[in-house]
Amino acid sequence: MTDPTKIVGKECRFAIHIPTRSSDQPDVHLVKEVLHYEDGRIEPNIRFIKDMTRPFWVTKSMYRNHEQKKEREDLDKLTCFNSTQSNLRFRVAKALDKAYSPMQMNMLADSPYLYGSDISSTSIIKHQYQTKYPDTISMYSVAFFDIETDVVHGTNDPIMATIVFKDKIFFTVQKSFYAGYSNPEERYFAAVKKYIQPYIDKHQFKIEMVIVEDPIELIRRCLEKLHEWIPDFVAIWNIGFDIPRLIETLEKYGHRPEDYFCYPKLPESMRFCKFKKGSTKKITASGQVKPKNPSEQWHSLLCPAGFWFIDQMSSYRFVRLGGQEEQEYNLNYILTKVLGRGKLSFSEADHLTGLQQHAFLQEKYPFEYSVYNNFDCIGAFELELETNDLSTAVPTMAGITDFTRFDSQTKRFADAYHYHLLEHNQSVIGTIPPTKKESEEEEADYIGDADEDYVDGEEEGDDEETVAQKADVLSLRNWIKKGVCW
């Protein structure tokens, strides 16, 4: 007989580093894991790892006879050190005989004698799980999230939001949006029945509708529901719109975004929430500077929570890199191509497009517009059922690499190559000093994070000439990348 309480395997979905901010605060990693039980059940779990140490290597004194960085070095020529991620800069400086140096990691990593320090602690944790439980594999769970914002009164605040997860739909809307209408719940469910009932029946969705007083309560109720369900991914089509808008709304009304997005049991002193924009420019083979299409950008929300926000649009594109590029990457086009039907439309608004159509529906057809919001998430849900991009392809392609760097094929290769060298060649991969300036708290210290179309050192606000000049600089990243391929 099987024991329903016996855990037979664990998977690490992702890990998030919570850096030390004071001497009395530990170095912590939040790990979203999935527990596998002997009776076949799996369930999500949030685990905290306190003061975990990670390795880095420094060349022994007798072998420090070169000035150029090496692609790799034999273990017997290196000394291994261990450090928490928060103390890494200080430990590296001391190991390099620069104990009192104010240099940041991007400068310390310029040393030709430093190895392995830019493999992130989150990647190390994922590798440890995969090594201990190599045969424990399951699909990621995905919730689909979409907001609609006010385009009539000029507030730009979220007026409604939908979450679809498994067989559940959570819909929340501001009370003022239905002002002047009696029995809004009945009218809403009548619109559901009229326009999307076949989809509700097909997936046996159960709808929970919540009417709230203001945009802050709307955001709070949505994030509370996600904290309750803790899916692995929260997918948004074009995350570059929804997440900044939520953060801006919270801050506008005097609220800290981290108090809503972070794992609720996390102490306030350990919370943080920052939207990290991906690169927005690229250099063509001819040297031209061009903006990246939103689908080519890879944004991340840095926040310790039990779920990871991910851009479904960009994921769709990156999973298919190397294939034929789509004419468009808006949700309507992709749904039409893959599923044979697009977003929900209403004949009353067919004569309008864009913001004009949204404003018209918000003013004249609030219940149809509510169902329109629901259907965007249902469409994204059905697209995932067809493609398995988020539940399977993205996690598989990412390997042990942090999802913030999923867009970098070079980084994914470097992470995998690091452990290949350790396990098969008894050597360690060299470090590459990042050229992008990052804050000490966020220092990722990534190796080889330059793509063919990525400009090393590109900063927000750089003009085309500056970006082009940076692209012309021969970087060690490209040197090591070529060295690996050779």
ChimeraX attribute file (.defattr): number of C-alpha atoms within 10 A of each C-alpha:
attribute: neighborCount
match mode: 1-to-1
recipient: residues
	/A:1	5
	/A:2	9
	/A:3	10
	/A:4	12
	/A:5	11
	/A:6	12
	/A:7	15
	/A:8	13
	/A:9	18
	/A:10	23
	/A:11	24
	/A:12	24
	/A:13	24
	/A:14	22
	/A:15	27
	/A:16	22
	/A:17	22
	/A:18	22
	/A:19	21
	/A:20	19
	/A:21	13
	/A:22	9
	/A:23	7
	/A:24	7
	/A:25	12
	/A:26	18
	/A:27	22
	/A:28	20
	/A:29	22
	/A:30	22
	/A:31	24
	/A:32	24
	/A:33	21
	/A:34	21
	/A:35	17
	/A:36	22
	/A:37	18
	/A:38	15
	/A:39	14
	/A:40	11
	/A:41	11
	/A:42	15
	/A:43	10
	/A:44	20
	/A:45	15
	/A:46	16
	/A:47	14
	/A:48	14
	/A:49	14
	/A:50	13
	/A:51	17
	/A:52	16
	/A:53	17
	/A:54	19
	/A:55	17
	/A:56	23
	/A:57	23
	/A:58	23
	/A:59	22
	/A:60	13
	/A:61	12
	/A:62	7
	/A:63	10
	/A:64	12
	/A:65	10
	/A:66	9
	/A:67	9
	/A:68	11
	/A:69	19
	/A:70	18
	/A:71	18
	/A:72	17
	/A:73	22
	/A:74	14
	/A:75	17
	/A:76	11
	/A:77	16
	/A:78	20
	/A:79	15
	/A:80	16
	/A:81	16
	/A:82	16
	/A:83	18
	/A:84	20
	/A:85	26
	/A:86	22
	/A:87	14
	/A:88	19
	/A:89	24
	/A:90	19
	/A:91	19
	/A:92	23
	/A:93	19
	/A:94	13
	/A:95	19
	/A:96	17
	/A:97	10
	/A:98	14
	/A:99	13
	/A:100	9
	/A:101	13
	/A:102	12
	/A:103	13
	/A:104	16
	/A:105	22
	/A:106	23
	/A:107	13
	/A:108	21
	/A:109	25
	/A:110	16
	/A:111	18
	/A:112	20
	/A:113	26
	/A:114	27
	/A:115	28
	/A:116	24
	/A:117	29
	/A:118	25
	/A:119	25
	/A:120	21
	/A:121	22
	/A:122	24
	/A:123	19
	/A:124	20
	/A:125	21
	/A:126	21
	/A:127	20
	/A:128	15
	/A:129	18
	/A:130	18
	/A:131	10
	/A:132	12
	/A:133	15
	/A:134	13
	/A:135	11
	/A:136	15
	/A:137	14
	/A:138	12
	/A:139	14
	/A:140	17
	/A:141	18
	/A:142	23
	/A:143	24
	/A:144	26
	/A:145	27
	/A:146	24
	/A:147	25
	/A:148	20
	/A:149	20
	/A:150	16
	/A:151	18
	/A:152	15
	/A:153	8
	/A:154	8
	/A:155	11
	/A:156	14
	/A:157	21
	/A:158	22
	/A:159	24
	/A:160	27
	/A:161	23
	/A:162	26
	/A:163	28
	/A:164	27
	/A:165	22
	/A:166	15
	/A:167	11
	/A:168	16
	/A:169	21
	/A:170	21
	/A:171	24
	/A:172	23
	/A:173	25
	/A:174	20
	/A:175	16
	/A:176	13
	/A:177	20
	/A:178	20
	/A:179	10
	/A:180	8
	/A:181	10
	/A:182	9
	/A:183	9
	/A:184	17
	/A:185	14
	/A:186	10
	/A:187	16
	/A:188	19
	/A:189	17
	/A:190	14
	/A:191	19
	/A:192	22
	/A:193	14
	/A:194	12
	/A:195	17
	/A:196	16
	/A:197	15
	/A:198	12
	/A:199	16
	/A:200	17
	/A:201	10
	/A:202	8
	/A:203	13
	/A:204	13
	/A:205	18
	/A:206	14
	/A:207	17
	/A:208	12
	/A:209	15
	/A:210	16
	/A:211	18
	/A:212	19
	/A:213	12
	/A:214	15
	/A:215	21
	/A:216	20
	/A:217	15
	/A:218	22
	/A:219	25
	/A:220	15
	/A:221	19
	/A:222	22
	/A:223	19
	/A:224	16
	/A:225	12
	/A:226	21
	/A:227	18
	/A:228	10
	/A:229	14
	/A:230	24
	/A:231	22
	/A:232	24
	/A:233	21
	/A:234	23
	/A:235	27
	/A:236	24
	/A:237	24
	/A:238	23
	/A:239	26
	/A:240	21
	/A:241	11
	/A:242	17
	/A:243	20
	/A:244	16
	/A:245	17
	/A:246	19
	/A:247	20
	/A:248	16
	/A:249	20
	/A:250	21
	/A:251	13
	/A:252	11
	/A:253	10
	/A:254	10
	/A:255	14
	/A:256	16
	/A:257	20
	/A:258	21
	/A:259	17
	/A:260	22
	/A:261	26
	/A:262	23
	/A:263	21
	/A:264	17
	/A:265	7
	/A:266	13
	/A:267	10
	/A:268	11
	/A:269	10
	/A:270	17
	/A:271	21
	/A:272	16
	/A:273	18
	/A:274	15
	/A:275	15
	/A:276	14
	/A:277	14
	/A:278	17
	/A:279	19
	/A:280	19
	/A:281	22
	/A:282	23
	/A:283	19
	/A:284	12
	/A:285	9
	/A:286	6
	/A:287	13
	/A:288	12
	/A:289	20
	/A:290	13
	/A:291	12
	/A:292	16
	/A:293	13
	/A:294	18
	/A:295	21
	/A:296	20
	/A:297	24
	/A:298	26
	/A:299	25
	/A:300	21
	/A:301	19
	/A:302	20
	/A:303	23
	/A:304	25
	/A:305	26
	/A:306	29
	/A:307	25
	/A:308	24
	/A:309	24
	/A:310	25
	/A:311	22
	/A:312	24
	/A:313	23
	/A:314	23
	/A:315	24
	/A:316	22
	/A:317	18
	/A:318	22
	/A:319	15
	/A:320	14
	/A:321	10
	/A:322	8
	/A:323	9
	/A:324	7
	/A:325	10
	/A:326	12
	/A:327	8
	/A:328	11
	/A:329	20
	/A:330	14
	/A:331	19
	/A:332	15
	/A:333	17
	/A:334	22
	/A:335	19
	/A:336	13
	/A:337	12
	/A:338	13
	/A:339	13
	/A:340	9
	/A:341	13
	/A:342	17
	/A:343	18
	/A:344	17
	/A:345	12
	/A:346	13
	/A:347	7
	/A:348	12
	/A:349	15
	/A:350	9
	/A:351	9
	/A:352	13
	/A:353	11
	/A:354	7
	/A:355	11
	/A:356	14
	/A:357	14
	/A:358	19
	/A:359	19
	/A:360	18
	/A:361	20
	/A:362	22
	/A:363	13
	/A:364	12
	/A:365	16
	/A:366	20
	/A:367	21
	/A:368	22
	/A:369	24
	/A:370	25
	/A:371	21
	/A:372	22
	/A:373	22
	/A:374	26
	/A:375	22
	/A:376	24
	/A:377	26
	/A:378	25
	/A:379	24
	/A:380	25
	/A:381	19
	/A:382	16
	/A:383	19
	/A:384	19
	/A:385	12
	/A:386	11
	/A:387	13
	/A:388	15
	/A:389	20
	/A:390	25
	/A:391	18
	/A:392	15
	/A:393	17
	/A:394	18
	/A:395	19
	/A:396	12
	/A:397	14
	/A:398	21
	/A:399	18
	/A:400	26
	/A:401	26
	/A:402	23
	/A:403	24
	/A:404	17
	/A:405	19
	/A:406	20
	/A:407	22
	/A:408	21
	/A:409	18
	/A:410	19
	/A:411	23
	/A:412	22
	/A:413	19
	/A:414	24
	/A:415	26
	/A:416	17
	/A:417	15
	/A:418	17
	/A:419	18
	/A:420	15
	/A:421	17
	/A:422	14
	/A:423	11
	/A:424	8
	/A:425	12
	/A:426	13
	/A:427	20
	/A:428	24
	/A:429	27
	/A:430	24
	/A:431	31
	/A:432	32
	/A:433	20
	/A:434	26
	/A:435	16
	/A:436	14
	/A:437	12
	/A:438	14
	/A:439	9
	/A:440	13
	/A:441	12
	/A:442	12
	/A:443	19
	/A:444	22
	/A:445	22
	/A:446	21
	/A:447	27
	/A:448	25
	/A:449	23
	/A:450	21
	/A:451	17
	/A:452	14
	/A:453	16
	/A:454	18
	/A:455	24
	/A:456	22
	/A:457	17
	/A:458	21
	/A:459	15
	/A:460	10
	/A:461	8
	/A:462	12
	/A:463	11
	/A:464	14
	/A:465	11
	/A:466	14
	/A:467	22
	/A:468	19
	/A:469	11
	/A:470	16
	/A:471	20
	/A:472	11
	/A:473	11
	/A:474	10
	/A:475	16
	/A:476	20
	/A:477	21
	/A:478	18
	/A:479	13
	/A:480	22
	/A:481	20
	/A:482	10
	/A:483	11
	/A:484	13
	/A:485	6
	/A:486	6
